[in-house]
Amino acid sequence: MSDDPQKPGAVAAGDDETRAQGAEQAQEAAARAEAGAEARRAAAEARATEIREEVAITAERRAEEEVAKAQEAEEAAEEAVAKLEQKRREAEERRRAAADASERAREHAGAVADEAADEQRTATVSAASVTSPGIGIDTDPQAAATAAGGAHAQPEPKAPRTPGEAEGPDKPEVQVAAAFAGAFLVARILKALAG
């Protein structure tokens, strides 16, 4: 082959070389483009993996915070129950002290009434016999019987009164407080599980 462009064989050989070089360049460009696209896909996949990891870390942190809040609520409820139990014990002590004081007052009143009754029985003059004008035809039979027998008042015997006993968890205040605390705990736990 000759390099002379006037010859028909020379033109065909140059075109083939140009075409071969163009095809090689196109293949190299396509390979570079494919390598760039592959690198971009790998970078995108790595970023997506990083995002999924960050989401998982955030979810774990949120769950830990909810557990901590639930534990705090449980501790607060336990403290509330302890305070209510202390109030119940104090109220029971006050009730017992009041019952003891009222029992002592009843005993003292009974003793005073007994002394007064003894003094009245030993008295010889009654108010009915001193102030009554006498027994006559017009006198009421009951008044006549009272005047004749020596009127004096007799106190009614007093039976000791005991207040209704309500001890321990049978008291309604304690039951209401326990129900409230239990409902509060259940609500906080369900909220933590649902969140």
NULUMDO-363377 format. One record per residue (C-alpha): x, y, z. Coordinates in pm, whole numbers. Example, Ala and Ser with C-alpha at 12.3 -4.5 7.8 and 13.67 -1.06 7.14 Angstrom:
2
[drense [1230 -450 780]]
[drense [1367 -106 714]]
This chain:
195
[drense [0 0 0]]
[drense [108 336 -75]]
[drense [77 662 110]]
[drense [-34 846 -193]]
[drense [-385 971 -142]]
[drense [-453 952 -509]]
[drense [-450 579 -507]]
[drense [-775 407 -407]]
[drense [-614 150 -173]]
[drense [-444 424 30]]
[drense [-772 597 123]]
[drense [-934 275 240]]
[drense [-643 189 467]]
[drense [-652 536 630]]
[drense [-1024 513 687]]
[drense [-987 172 851]]
[drense [-719 306 1084]]
[drense [-932 607 1173]]
[drense [-1231 386 1232]]
[drense [-1029 149 1449]]
[drense [-891 437 1654]]
[drense [-1240 587 1693]]
[drense [-1381 251 1807]]
[drense [-1100 210 2059]]
[drense [-1161 560 2191]]
[drense [-1535 493 2213]]
[drense [-1470 168 2400]]
[drense [-1233 347 2640]]
[drense [-1489 626 2698]]
[drense [-1765 368 2758]]
[drense [-1540 180 3001]]
[drense [-1460 504 3185]]
[drense [-1831 594 3198]]
[drense [-1918 246 3325]]
[drense [-1643 267 3590]]
[drense [-1771 611 3698]]
[drense [-2128 484 3717]]
[drense [-2014 181 3918]]
[drense [-1822 409 4157]]
[drense [-2129 632 4200]]
[drense [-2348 326 4269]]
[drense [-2099 198 4527]]
[drense [-2082 541 4695]]
[drense [-2463 565 4702]]
[drense [-2491 218 4853]]
[drense [-2231 307 5118]]
[drense [-2422 628 5204]]
[drense [-2750 434 5226]]
[drense [-2584 187 5462]]
[drense [-2456 476 5678]]
[drense [-2807 626 5691]]
[drense [-2961 292 5793]]
[drense [-2699 262 6070]]
[drense [-2776 616 6196]]
[drense [-3151 538 6196]]
[drense [-3087 220 6397]]
[drense [-2872 411 6649]]
[drense [-3140 677 6685]]
[drense [-3411 413 6738]]
[drense [-3199 241 7002]]
[drense [-3136 571 7183]]
[drense [-3508 655 7175]]
[drense [-3594 312 7319]]
[drense [-3338 362 7598]]
[drense [-3492 703 7680]]
[drense [-3842 554 7693]]
[drense [-3724 277 7924]]
[drense [-3559 537 8149]]
[drense [-3880 742 8156]]
[drense [-4084 432 8240]]
[drense [-3843 347 8522]]
[drense [-3867 702 8657]]
[drense [-4247 685 8644]]
[drense [-4241 351 8824]]
[drense [-4013 492 9095]]
[drense [-4238 797 9132]]
[drense [-4544 574 9164]]
[drense [-4367 359 9424]]
[drense [-4279 675 9619]]
[drense [-4641 790 9599]]
[drense [-4762 454 9727]]
[drense [-4507 469 10011]]
[drense [-4622 820 10105]]
[drense [-4986 712 10099]]
[drense [-4903 409 10313]]
[drense [-4726 638 10561]]
[drense [-5031 868 10570]]
[drense [-5253 564 10628]]
[drense [-5036 452 10921]]
[drense [-5038 802 11069]]
[drense [-5416 827 11030]]
[drense [-5456 488 11195]]
[drense [-5237 599 11487]]
[drense [-5444 918 11523]]
[drense [-5764 712 11512]]
[drense [-5635 478 11781]]
[drense [-5526 772 11998]]
[drense [-5869 934 11955]]
[drense [-6043 605 12036]]
[drense [-5828 567 12350]]
[drense [-5901 925 12454]]
[drense [-6275 883 12397]]
[drense [-6270 555 12593]]
[drense [-6093 727 12883]]
[drense [-6345 1015 12865]]
[drense [-6636 767 12867]]
[drense [-6486 585 13165]]
[drense [-6436 915 13348]]
[drense [-6790 1028 13265]]
[drense [-6924 692 13382]]
[drense [-6730 722 13707]]
[drense [-6858 1076 13763]]
[drense [-7215 962 13685]]
[drense [-7181 670 13927]]
[drense [-7056 904 14200]]
[drense [-7345 1142 14133]]
[drense [-7593 855 14147]]
[drense [-7446 733 14475]]
[drense [-7469 1082 14624]]
[drense [-7825 1118 14500]]
[drense [-7930 787 14650]]
[drense [-7791 887 14988]]
[drense [-7970 1222 14985]]
[drense [-8283 1219 15204]]
[drense [-8468 1512 15051]]
[drense [-8580 1514 14691]]
[drense [-8684 1814 14494]]
[drense [-9020 1655 14420]]
[drense [-9110 1619 14784]]
[drense [-8994 1970 14875]]
[drense [-9175 2150 14597]]
[drense [-9489 1945 14574]]
[drense [-9795 2101 14733]]
[drense [-9910 1765 14852]]
[drense [-10124 1483 14733]]
[drense [-10486 1552 14683]]
[drense [-10789 1434 14490]]
[drense [-10695 1635 14182]]
[drense [-10335 1509 14175]]
[drense [-10225 1300 13879]]
[drense [-10168 938 13991]]
[drense [-9818 928 13842]]
[drense [-9721 1251 14019]]
[drense [-9861 1113 14344]]
[drense [-9657 793 14303]]
[drense [-9344 995 14230]]
[drense [-9396 1221 14529]]
[drense [-9462 927 14757]]
[drense [-9155 734 14646]]
[drense [-8911 1022 14669]]
[drense [-8833 1143 14320]]
[drense [-8481 1126 14200]]
[drense [-8343 1091 13852]]
[drense [-8149 784 13762]]
[drense [-7894 802 13483]]
[drense [-7917 553 13204]]
[drense [-7625 315 13191]]
[drense [-7393 399 12905]]
[drense [-7264 125 12687]]
[drense [-6914 173 12559]]
[drense [-6911 286 12197]]
[drense [-6642 165 11963]]
[drense [-6581 331 11630]]
[drense [-6597 115 11319]]
[drense [-6269 -58 11266]]
[drense [-6108 -27 10926]]
[drense [-5746 -131 10919]]
[drense [-5490 -195 10652]]
[drense [-5582 -211 10285]]
[drense [-5954 -231 10369]]
[drense [-5965 148 10399]]
[drense [-6118 304 10088]]
[drense [-5856 580 10068]]
[drense [-5577 327 10042]]
[drense [-5765 125 9781]]
[drense [-5829 434 9567]]
[drense [-5466 541 9593]]
[drense [-5343 193 9501]]
[drense [-5580 177 9203]]
[drense [-5464 519 9083]]
[drense [-5096 426 9115]]
[drense [-5153 94 8936]]
[drense [-5343 260 8651]]
[drense [-5069 522 8618]]
[drense [-4800 253 8593]]
[drense [-4995 50 8338]]
[drense [-5055 361 8124]]
[drense [-4685 456 8128]]
[drense [-4576 102 8039]]
[drense [-4827 76 7754]]
[drense [-4719 416 7625]]
[drense [-4355 308 7632]]
[drense [-4436 -15 7448]]
[drense [-4656 157 7188]]
[drense [-4409 443 7126]]
